[in-house]
Amino acid sequence: VQEAVAHRRSRRAPDRFAAPGIRRGGSRPYDVVIAGAGFAGAIMAERLAEGSGKRVLVVDKRPHVAGNAYDLHDKAGVLIHQYGPHIFHTNSEQVVDYLSRFTAWRPYEHRVLAKVGDKLLPMPINRTTLNGLYSLNLQTDEDAAAFLAAQAEPVEDIRTSRDVVVNAVGRHLYETFFQGYTRKQWGLDPSELDKSVTSRVPTRTSLDDRYFTDTFQAMPRDGFTRMFERILDHPNIDLALGTDFHDLKTGDLAPLTVYTGPIDAFFGHRYGPLPYRSLQFRHETLDQRRFQEVAVVNYPAEEVPHTRITEYKYLTGQVHQQTSITYEYPSAVGDPYYPIPRPENQVLFKKYEALALQRDDVIFLGRLGTYRYYNMDQVVGQALATYRRLAERMAAQAGA
Ligand code: FAD
């Protein structure tokens, strides 16, 4: 760590540890060690450094910042997302205001098509989807609503992801768009998954073909990684990349830890591993300007091994002779990406959470630290709220 941070040390401003402390670092070189340089870790670092004058060490076991939102220019010079497409959208003004200190924005509304046979149909299902799939001519919202009502097969006790969809749109639309996709994505049948998974996907009767309807939809103008570099560029923040938190003697480094890695790993998988779904990515650059009609095309058919293909130039607006795309293959092994939403997994998580609650020297944060599927804006909101509570606690301790 000393080597990794040495180059940044020289830039450090005189010690600003005049602000109220949780507990003073004493002889220890930092006030806080943060595991993870994704949204949760980077924002906590920035707030503690800038808002409270704390000395912060951020470590990430990957060789880069930005967590899963990491983007980079590939060999051809096309800006791609290493861990699959990340589209920023939010209804929170507070989140936009905060991030806007570190980036300008490029307005972008996301659109997704699903490949069904030889047809490309809008997702989420809307009136165009119904007209295209069934060769109909539904003219109004009311026409589409009546059609869907006739398809729907009411389920009395809605508990699973299958129940949600069959209840809303019936078995045929469920099998066409959800069954195969969900089986591939999660390695489980929708009837084995919590209802929250498919509840997130709306069904529309309008012609609105945007994937999200949030009030703010835009991409960081210079990319996510550039935004993270600006967030972490602070004289009180040292950064050690390629460093596993579990290899550190954190007690010697700082009195407080913010941990944004998997909570079960923190406790040595004491109660067994929490299940996560992973992904394998195949990135390709093609000698053509465009590959597909929109940024993302879904492949719901079970016999096609990938779930979706992303073409990045739609997201970034980059002008380039070539284009880069990514195939996604869901996988049981690999990096932990998605906590699997099933009741028994929540029960296991609660056991780890109980251990976490006994540790007032560690704050667990983010998608992996709290074992919950969060979008980027939700993690930003979580980090800002956690910092506010911590700052209040520090102020109260200083006043006591
Ligand atoms: P992460 O970004 O995962 O960061 C955690 C960091 O901790 C990682 O860099 C990891 O290397 C590090 N770490 C873990 N363990 C250790 C350790 N022991 N020592 C050191 N470092 C460690 N959200 C959206 O809003 N829009 C989208 O379009 C979207 N698309 C997504 C697509 C995919 C394929 C995935 C997987 C997620 C997507 N998300 C999207 C969600 C988004 O990625 C998360 O909300 C966000 O990355 C969460 O930030 P985080 O800091 O909690 O976690």
Boltz pocket constraint, residues with backbone or C-beta under 6 A from the ligand:
constraints:
  - pocket:
      binder: B
      contacts: [[A, 35], [A, 36], [A, 37], [A, 38], [A, 39], [A, 40], [A, 41], [A, 59], [A, 60], [A, 61], [A, 62], [A, 64], [A, 66], [A, 67], [A, 68], [A, 69], [A, 83], [A, 84], [A, 85], [A, 86], [A, 87], [A, 88], [A, 89], [A, 243], [A, 244], [A, 245], [A, 246], [A, 260], [A, 261], [A, 262], [A, 279], [A, 336], [A, 337], [A, 338], [A, 365], [A, 366], [A, 367], [A, 368], [A, 374], [A, 375], [A, 376], [A, 377], [A, 379]]
      max_distance: 6.0
